[in-house]
Amino acid sequence: MYDPVQLRTFLTVAQTLSFTQAAGRLGVRQSTVSQHVRRLEEATGRPLFVRDTHSVELTEDGEALLGFARTILEAHERAAAFFAGTRLRGRLRFGASEDFVLTRLPEILEGFRHEHPEVDLELSVELSGTLHERLDAGRLDLVLAKRRGPGDERGRLVWRDRMVWIGAEGLRVDPERPVPLIVFPPPGITRARALEVLEREGRAWRIACTSGSLSGLIAAARAGLGVMAHTRGLIPPGLVRVGGLPELGPVEFALLRGARPSAAAEALAAAVLSGADRLSRTG
């Protein structure tokens, strides 16, 4: 009933919220993406996206289809791998941004380990800026991290969102006093964005807490020590958006391969891309 090609297109649009970006990732025309989505909507009998000239959003039925689509594609890929008779081996050094510590990325990695038990997967969790540096130095094979900013088109887009200010519920930022910041240390990309935005707007700021651990930052934020810049779709439990501060703008997460990507790196990249909708869910 549901064509895997159309389901893969649907997941890609859901992850990028852009028909144009989905076409670029899949290497097809935008009209092909639209056709796949239309045929899938005809098959389900339900609208899957609400779209206009400025935005694309999932409908409730589109949200429901995410899980089904992922399950169908995973079963399809398992069957293909089984009958292909190929077994991946070797060491794979994978780096993931601190942003994904509280998401369901472990489920994706667990599935990969189950499918490829002879691959020695080494996971490094670091700041995005550090991961970029380690990849460029040849110390990692595959990285899932924030892009450095506007104009950075390296890697394959996995997920696009916006950055927002978050803090403890009830926290109010006094416009007459420096903004108390909870930040990663350099070379944190989120840190750089927060400081750049505040300085551009002429807002005074002070560092209330610095930690290389996301758990440390969350603890400080829950204690009401200040505000932190964070991805909108990854807001940890116990924290809420804080208003009255300058807009932080969009953020993009991408998969970046090393200079000599292995078959194992390509397989893990495919697993992350097919399960990217789980990266925006905590718990």
N, C-alpha and C positions, 0 to 999 in steps of 0.2 A: 504493500500500500504506500509506503514512504520510501522514496528513492534516496539512497545514502548520499548521492551527490547533492541533491537538493537540501538534505538535512545539514550537510557540511556547510553549504552556503548560508543556510539559516543561522547556524551557530556563529559563523564569522560575522554576519551582520549584527547579531545580538551582542557580540563582543566589542565590535568597533563602533556600533550605532551610526554607521555610515555605509551606504551602498557603494560609494566611490572607494573608500578605504577597503571594503571587503573585496571589491573587484581587483584592486591592486594586490592584496595579499594572495588571492586565489589565482591571479594571472589570467583573468577573463575580462570580457567587456562588462560595463555596468548594466547594459541591457540584458546580458545573460544572468546577472545576479537578480535583477528584477523579475525575469522570467521564472527562475527557480523558485523565488519566494511566492510568486503568483500561483504557480502550479502546486506548491505545498499548501497554500491557503485554499485552493480548490479541493485538494485531497482531504484536508481537515474540515473544510466547510466553515472555517472561522478566520477572521482577520488576525494576523500575527503581529503586525506592526501598525502604529499610528505614525504617519509621516507627513511632513510638509516640506517647504523649500528650505527650512532652517534646521529641522531636527528629526530624529528617528527615535521612537520609543517602543518598547515591547508592550503589547496588550496583556491582559490577564491570561488569555489563552496562549499567547506567545511565551509567557513565563512558564506556564504549565508544560509546554512542549520542550523546553530546555532539557529537562531531566530525561524525557523519553528519547529525544534526539541523541543525547550523549550515550544512553544505554544501547541504543540500536547501533550506533557507530562503533562503540567499543566491542560489541559482539561481532560486528562485521570485520573489524581489524584483527580480533583474536582468531577468527576462522581463517582469514587470509594468511596470517602468520603461521598457523598450524599446518596448513596444506602447502605452504611454500617450503616448509622444512628447514628454514634457516634459523640458526641460533647465534645471537650476538654474544661476543666475549670481549674482555679487556677492561681497562680502567676508564671511568668517566668522571671528570672533575666538574661538578655542577655548582654554580653560585647563585643564590637567591637573595633578593633584597630583604632587609629586616621587615619591610611592609607586610610580607606574607607569613610572618610568624604565627599570627592568630587566624589565618584563613585555612581553607581545606586543601592547601597544597600537599600536605602529607598524604592525603588520599590518592592524589595523582602519582606521587612517588611510590607509594605502596603498590599501586597497580602496575607501574613500570617494573618494579622489582619482581613482582609475581610473574610477569610475562617474560622477563629477561633475567633469570636467576644467576646466569654466569657473567653478568656485567658487575664489576666492582664499582658501585656508585659512591663517590665521595662528595658530601654536601658541605658547602661553606655558606654561612649566613652572615652577610656583611652589609654595610651601607652601600647604596647604589654606586656612589662615587668610587669607593674602594674596589667594588667588583669590576668597574670599567678599567681601573688601573691594573688589576690582576689579570684580566683577560688580555689587555694590550701587552702585558709582559709575558704572556704564554703560560701563565700559571693556572688557568682555568680553560675548560673546553667549551662550556656553554654557560650563559648567564641570563637570568631573568631579573631585569632591573629597570629603574626609571630611565627614560631618556634624559639627557642633560638639560634640555630646554628647547625652545623654538628653534627650528632649523636643524635639529639633530634628527636625522632620518636613518641612522644606523640600525641594523637588525630588523627583525620582523615584528610588526606591531601585534601585540597580544590583547591590549585592553586600554581604552581611553576613558578618563574621568576628569573631575575637577578637584582642585585642592581647596580646602576650607579651613577655617580656624575652629578649633575645638577646645573644650575645657570642662570643668566640673559644672554640673547643673546649678544654675543660680549665679554663676560667676559673671560679674560685670566688669568691663574694662573702663577705667576712668580716663576720659579723653584728655584730661589735664595732666596726667602723669605718664611716664614712660611705660610702654607696653611690656609686661613681664613675659618673657619668652622661655619656653621649654623646648630645647633643641638638641639634635644630634651634634657631635663635634664635626669639624671639617674632615673630609671633603663632602659632608652631607649635602645632597642636592636640595632636599626640603629646607634645610637651614639656609642655604644660599638664596633660595627663592623668597623665604620669609623676610630676610634682611633686605634684599633688593627692593621688594615691594614697599616695605615700611619707609626705607630711605627715600624712595622715589616720591612717596606721598608726604615726606617731611615729618613723619611720626617718630618721636623719640622712642627708644626701646632699651631694655636691659635684659641680661641673661639671668633668669631665675633658676634654671636647672640645665645642666648638660649631662648627657649619658649616651654611651655607645650602644645601650640596650633599649629596645622598644619597651620592654617591661618596666624599665626604670623611668622612662618618660611618662608612661601611662600612670604609674604610681604617683609621680609628681603632679600630673594633671588632675588626678582624682582627689589629691590632697588640696587642690585649689591654689597651687603655687603660681599658676599662670596659664597661658594659652600655647597651643602648639599647632603648627600647620600639618595637615594630614589629608590623605585621600578621602574624598567624600564617601565612597563605597566601602571603606574599611574602618569606619569609626568604631573603636572598641566599646564594649559594654560599659556603662557607667559614665560615659562622656557624651557631650552634646555639642552642636554647633554654637559658636559664639559670634554675635553680630557686632556692628560698629567698627569694623576694621576693613582695610582695603582688600579688594578682590585679589585672590592669589592666582587665578587663571587655571588653564588646563594642565593635565599631567598625562603622560603616556608611558606605558610599560612595554618593553620589547624583549624579544629573545635575541641574543647576540652570540654568534658562533666564533670559535677560535679560528686561527689561520688555516688549520687542517682538520675540518670537522669529520669525525668518525661516523660509522653507521650507527653506533650507540647514541651519539649526540643527536643525530637526525631523528632517531626513534623517540628519544625523550622530548625533543622539540615538538614532534607531532603529538605526543601525549599531552603536553602542556597546552598546545593550541586547541586540541579537541576538548579539553576540560577547562578552558579559560573562564567559563561562566562561574566555576566554583571558586575562583580566586577573589571574587567580590563578595564572598560570603564568609563570615566568621563562624567559628565553632565547628 
